Amino acid sequence: MRLPLPDGPLRFSPDDRYRQKTFFKIAARIQPDVVFAFGEPQRVSYLCAPRNARRHRLILYVNFDGLSLPPGYGSVLRHADLLLTKSEFAKKVLASAHPDFPADKLSYLYAPADTQRFAPISTEARVGLRRDLLPEWMPQNAFLLGWVGRNPWRKQPWLLYKVIHYCAGAYLVCGHCGKPRTRPQTWPGTGPAAGVPPAQRNDADHG
């Protein structure tokens, strides 16, 4: 079923940021048999009506970074017919925080990849891409690591820096907080004139 788009500019409605209003209007019109939703738990929790209050099946695909979880998560998310987490670790996090969560409703599924579209390339193609894309100052045989996503503090990006060290060579340890960094950098208020070595700044300021 194709729904017509509104005429004119689209406007953002803060009280509908997770489509908690739009969803129920559309669901009432198309009467879905299955609703599949993914995202952070707080963004899909409004879908978790009790089974006897909805006609469709509800499948959620969510993630948990770690403990502790808000106390109300278990009682809300258990209304889903099936809850999939994005890793086995996330499943264990939820099960540990809410031991009474129905085991038959909880499983995990790693994010799939299109192996036809995203496949290893030949050595010749790799050399060509490096030649076309790398700046002049970067060696053609430089070690490259792609970062997809964000690097907030809670994701502990310094662990990635350790991996770079083990794979490629070296990293620096911050003299202030003891966490590793990939290279020296001169920050405002540091350096010989300030009497503070470049790497000795809090990691919260390293971004």
C-alpha positions as a printed NumPy array, in Angstrom:
array([[  0.   ,   0.   ,   0.   ],
       [  1.428,   3.387,  -0.999],
       [  0.603,   6.352,   1.198],
       [  0.61 ,   9.841,  -0.359],
       [  3.234,  12.293,   0.824],
       [  2.057,  15.62 ,   2.211],
       [  2.219,  18.662,  -0.033],
       [  4.635,  21.402,   0.924],
       [  7.694,  21.32 ,   3.22 ],
       [  8.124,  18.657,   5.877],
       [  8.272,  19.873,   9.478],
       [  9.957,  18.194,  12.406],
       [  7.661,  17.572,  15.354],
       [  9.587,  17.041,  18.631],
       [  6.707,  15.122,  20.203],
       [  6.779,  12.718,  17.233],
       [ 10.553,  12.316,  16.991],
       [ 10.365,   8.514,  17.218],
       [  7.134,   8.388,  15.175],
       [  5.162,   7.551,  18.293],
       [  2.203,   9.442,  16.847],
       [  2.64 ,   8.716,  13.155],
       [  3.003,   4.965,  13.647],
       [ -0.411,   4.404,  15.173],
       [ -2.119,   6.462,  12.485],
       [ -0.454,   4.457,   9.711],
       [ -0.93 ,   1.109,  11.48 ],
       [ -4.636,   1.778,  11.82 ],
       [ -4.849,   2.293,   8.06 ],
       [ -2.732,  -0.583,   6.749],
       [ -3.367,  -3.136,   9.533],
       [  0.057,  -4.848,   9.405],
       [  0.459,  -8.489,  10.352],
       [  4.06 ,  -8.009,  11.544],
       [  5.837,  -4.874,  12.74 ],
       [  9.633,  -4.919,  12.749],
       [ 11.424,  -2.049,  14.487],
       [ 15.095,  -1.442,  15.199],
       [ 17.051,   1.184,  17.099],
       [ 17.857,   2.158,  20.65 ],
       [ 15.427,   0.648,  23.195],
       [ 14.068,   4.035,  24.251],
       [ 13.165,   4.78 ,  20.63 ],
       [ 11.007,   1.707,  20.11 ],
       [  9.541,   1.172,  23.571],
       [  6.302,   2.964,  22.633],
       [  5.538,   0.046,  20.298],
       [  5.504,  -2.427,  23.176],
       [  1.807,  -2.659,  23.826],
       [  0.578,  -5.888,  25.469],
       [ -0.284,  -8.66 ,  23.013],
       [ -4.005,  -8.396,  23.671],
       [ -3.92 ,  -4.669,  22.821],
       [ -2.649,  -5.098,  19.243],
       [ -3.419,  -7.408,  16.347],
       [  0.068,  -7.488,  14.807],
       [  3.144,  -9.402,  15.852],
       [  6.009,  -7.238,  17.127],
       [  9.693,  -7.957,  16.491],
       [ 12.327,  -5.609,  17.919],
       [ 16.002,  -5.425,  16.958],
       [ 17.811,  -3.417,  19.629],
       [ 21.162,  -3.093,  21.314],
       [ 22.527,  -2.629,  24.826],
       [ 26.035,  -1.293,  25.412],
       [ 26.322,  -2.594,  28.946],
       [ 25.018,  -2.493,  32.471],
       [ 23.218,  -0.992,  34.14 ],
       [ 19.877,  -0.878,  32.405],
       [ 16.959,   1.318,  33.454],
       [ 14.707,  -0.753,  35.728],
       [ 11.641,  -0.332,  33.535],
       [ 13.154,  -1.762,  30.352],
       [ 12.346,  -5.394,  31.095],
       [  8.695,  -4.865,  31.925],
       [  8.167,  -2.884,  28.706],
       [ 10.242,  -4.853,  26.206],
       [  8.828,  -8.2  ,  27.314],
       [  5.608,  -7.284,  25.476],
       [  7.383,  -7.827,  22.141],
       [  6.755, -11.214,  20.534],
       [ 10.468, -11.486,  19.766],
       [ 13.369,  -9.321,  20.855],
       [ 16.663,  -9.602,  18.983],
       [ 19.828,  -7.943,  20.217],
       [ 22.713,  -7.071,  17.913],
       [ 25.227,  -9.293,  19.699],
       [ 25.441, -12.172,  22.128],
       [ 26.987,  -9.754,  24.641],
       [ 23.936,  -7.486,  24.45 ],
       [ 21.644, -10.462,  24.958],
       [ 23.58 , -11.42 ,  28.101],
       [ 23.383,  -7.826,  29.346],
       [ 19.595,  -7.852,  29.118],
       [ 19.276, -11.354,  30.564],
       [ 21.561, -10.427,  33.488],
       [ 19.641,  -7.26 ,  34.281],
       [ 16.258,  -8.977,  33.936],
       [ 16.629, -12.687,  34.765],
       [ 12.869, -13.167,  34.496],
       [ 12.789, -12.026,  30.853],
       [ 11.129, -14.852,  28.855],
       [ 13.958, -16.871,  27.286],
       [ 11.803, -17.901,  24.323],
       [ 11.376, -14.241,  23.376],
       [ 15.062, -13.328,  23.488],
       [ 17.747, -14.03 ,  20.907],
       [ 20.535, -12.234,  19.04 ],
       [ 21.478, -11.61 ,  15.431],
       [ 24.629,  -9.893,  14.25 ],
       [ 24.089,  -7.146,  11.688],
       [ 24.202,  -8.813,   8.271],
       [ 26.33 ,  -7.627,   5.341],
       [ 25.672,  -7.85 ,   1.626],
       [ 28.599, -10.091,   0.654],
       [ 27.934,  -9.496,  -3.025],
       [ 28.303,  -5.75 ,  -2.619],
       [ 30.91 ,  -5.731,   0.146],
       [ 33.56 ,  -8.276,  -0.775],
       [ 37.385,  -8.36 ,  -0.613],
       [ 39.027,  -6.749,  -3.638],
       [ 42.076,  -7.889,  -5.551],
       [ 45.582,  -6.683,  -4.734],
       [ 45.689,  -4.775,  -8.018],
       [ 42.416,  -2.985,  -7.266],
       [ 43.625,  -2.135,  -3.75 ],
       [ 46.839,  -0.595,  -5.116],
       [ 44.806,   1.465,  -7.569],
       [ 42.468,   2.769,  -4.869],
       [ 45.376,   3.775,  -2.655],
       [ 47.036,   5.552,  -5.545],
       [ 43.852,   7.474,  -6.334],
       [ 42.659,   8.241,  -2.821],
       [ 45.629,   8.673,  -0.478],
       [ 47.122,  12.155,  -0.086],
       [ 50.69 ,  12.739,  -1.246],
       [ 52.105,  12.824,   2.266],
       [ 50.784,   9.347,   3.133],
       [ 52.875,   6.316,   2.119],
       [ 51.198,   3.999,  -0.356],
       [ 51.811,   1.072,   2.018],
       [ 50.442,   2.905,   5.081],
       [ 48.381,   0.903,   7.545],
       [ 44.753,   2.002,   7.197],
       [ 41.921,   1.269,   9.578],
       [ 38.367,   2.299,   8.749],
       [ 36.136,   3.609,  11.507],
       [ 32.404,   3.395,  10.849],
       [ 30.332,   5.108,  13.483],
       [ 30.976,   7.471,  16.371],
       [ 33.697,   7.442,  18.999],
       [ 32.081,   8.633,  22.264],
       [ 33.849,   8.018,  25.556],
       [ 31.57 ,   5.155,  26.599],
       [ 32.645,   3.149,  23.542],
       [ 36.252,   3.109,  24.835],
       [ 38.039,   4.042,  21.58 ],
       [ 41.429,   3.702,  23.253],
       [ 41.022,  -0.075,  22.921],
       [ 41.111,   0.455,  19.169],
       [ 44.361,   2.364,  19.566],
       [ 45.838,  -0.67 ,  21.304],
       [ 44.806,  -2.825,  18.365],
       [ 46.56 ,  -0.375,  16.041],
       [ 49.665,  -0.707,  18.178],
       [ 49.655,  -4.495,  18.002],
       [ 49.022,  -4.482,  14.253],
       [ 51.067,  -1.56 ,  13.044],
       [ 53.564,  -0.137,  15.46 ],
       [ 53.072,   2.433,  18.166],
       [ 50.758,   4.58 ,  20.204],
       [ 51.251,   7.149,  22.961],
       [ 49.974,   6.92 ,  26.51 ],
       [ 48.377,  10.072,  27.875],
       [ 50.395,  11.324,  30.826],
       [ 47.277,  12.658,  32.513],
       [ 44.734,   9.842,  32.301],
       [ 46.888,   6.865,  31.32 ],
       [ 44.868,   6.009,  28.204],
       [ 46.609,   5.363,  24.868],
       [ 46.487,   7.724,  21.903],
       [ 47.623,   7.252,  18.338],
       [ 49.94 ,  10.221,  17.842],
       [ 51.261,  13.358,  19.541],
       [ 49.204,  16.466,  19.139],
       [ 49.664,  20.015,  20.337],
       [ 46.593,  21.16 ,  22.243],
       [ 45.809,  24.706,  23.36 ],
       [ 47.604,  25.407,  26.614],
       [ 50.203,  22.668,  26.096],
       [ 53.718,  22.505,  24.736],
       [ 57.118,  23.702,  25.971],
       [ 55.944,  27.257,  26.657],
       [ 53.153,  26.023,  28.905],
       [ 55.326,  23.391,  30.524],
       [ 52.829,  20.65 ,  29.667],
       [ 53.797,  17.855,  27.205],
       [ 51.412,  17.637,  24.19 ],
       [ 50.08 ,  14.196,  25.144],
       [ 49.315,  15.134,  28.728],
       [ 45.714,  16.231,  28.441],
       [ 42.556,  14.539,  29.629],
       [ 41.14 ,  12.092,  27.056],
       [ 37.817,  13.893,  27.286],
       [ 39.59 ,  16.787,  25.518],
       [ 41.264,  14.598,  22.89 ],
       [ 38.366,  14.554,  20.428]])
